[in-house]
Amino acid sequence: MPNETAEFSRQSFKWVKAETGTTYLCPVDVIKGRSDLTDEELSVLCIDESLSPHND
């Protein structure tokens, strides 16, 4: 088996609360410079944290 290397990079995340009260976990690079994201945009770009079973 040849020598294989894997590259990993760190990514920063930020908690964002939408106007509806839903919380999202978003990559900072994706939301940088965008302050008026709608709930629909957040659901596409980020992880809906409120769906986590750990929050029950």
Sequence and secondary structure as in RCSB ss.txt:
>XXXX:A:sequence
MPNETAEFSRQSFKWVKAETGTTYLCPVDVIKGRSDLTDEELSVLCIDESLSPHND
>XXXX:A:secstr
            EEEEE TTS EEEEEHHHHTT     HHHHHHHSEEGGG GGG 
